[in-house]
Amino acid sequence: MERLIERVQRLTGMVLAGMLIVVVVLSTVHLGVLIAEELWVPPRFLIPVEGLLEIFGFFLLVLIGLELLETLKAYFKKDALHVRVVLEVGLIAVARKVIVAEPNAVPSSTLLGIAALILALAVASYIERQTNRETTHE
């Protein structure tokens, strides 16, 4: 029974990785089209701030997809999730939220929550790096 579960996990991971690759490739193409459209709209070759925010948000979304692929790759290699990669995905996702959010349109409680989340991820990342540093020096 345990072997069956392992095979199902492995197959599911491979299917997820395949679908994620398709999504990342298509998202990258979409990002390229979005940049081209923004550059082509008059005044040509000047991207307005709103367009830049949209492009940066989409860029970070593609980067999150790449980090998720890295997480799956690490899972297949060592059969375990790497905390650092998961924290990096979280930090990128929060950074994306901060970049695309309009501060005036977001309630102050939401902004405080995002700040707390950034602080928690930063502390967790620091602790993870310190732990890795200590284990490599021993």
N, C-alpha and C positions, 0 to 999 in steps of 0.2 A: 504494500500500500504506500509506503514511504517513497519508493522509486517512482510510482505513478504520480504522486504529488510533485516530486522534483521535476519529472518530465513535463508536467502541465505548467509548472512555474517557468521552466526554461522556454517552452513553446510560447507561452503568453508573453514573456519578456522579449523574445525574438519578434513576435508579431507587433508588440508595442514599439520596439525599436524601428522596425520597418515603416510603420505608420508615422512615427515621429520624423524619420528621415524624409518621407514624402512631404510632410507638413513644413519642415524647415526649408526644404528646397523651394516649395511653392511660395512660402512666405518671403524668401529671399528674392525670388523673381518679382513678387508683388511689391516689395520694398523698392526694387530697381525701377519698376513702372511708376511708383508713387514719386520717386525722386525725379524721374524724367518728366512727369506731368507738371510737377512744381517748377521745374526749370523752364518748361516750354510756355507756361502761362505768362502773358505780359505783366510786368516788365521782365523780359526774358533774362534768365541766368541770375535772377535775384529771388530768393525765397523769403516770403514774409514770415514773421515770427510764428504765427499760427501753423504754417506749413512745416516750419522747423520742429516745432513741438510734436506735431503728428509724426514726422519722420523719425525723430529721436525715440518717441514712444514705440514705434513699430520696430526700430532697430533693436531696442532693448528686448522687445518681445522675441525677435529672432535669436538674440543672444541667450535668452532664457531657454529656448528650444535646444540650442547647442549645449548648454550646461546640463539640461536633462539627458541629452544623448551621452554626455560624459558620465553622468550618474549611472545610466544603464550599462555603459561600457565597463565601468568599475565593478558593477554588480556581476557582470558575466565573468570578469577576470578573477575576482576574489570572493564571489558569492556573498558580498556584503556591501551595504551602502556606506559611502564615505561621508562623514559628518561635514567635512570642509566643503565638499561639492554642494551638499544640500544647503548649507549656510550661504554659500555664494549665490545659489539660485534665489534664495530668499532675499538677500541683499539687492540683487539685480531687480527682482520683482517690486520691491519697495521703492527702489530708485526710479523705476519706470512710473510707478504710481505718483511719486512726488513730481516728476517732470511733467506728466500730462495733466495733473490736477490743477484746476484754477483755484488759487488760494481764497479768493473772494466768494467762490461758489460752494466751497466745502465748509461744513460746520466746524467750529473750533474744537469740539470734542473729537471729531474725526482726525483733525490735524494733531491733536494731543496723542491720540491712539497711534497714529503713524510714527510720531516722534518716539513713543514708548517702544514700538516695534523695532525701530532702527536701533535704539539703545540696547534692547535685548539681543538683537542679532549681532551687534558689535561686541557686546560683552561675551556672548557665546563663541564668537569667532576668536576673540582674544584668548579665552580659556582653552579652546581647542588647539590653537597654535602653541600656547605655553605647554600644554600637555604633550603635544607631539615633540616639542623641543626637549622636554625632560626625558621622554622615553628614548629618543635618539641618542642622548648624551650618556645614558646609563649602560 
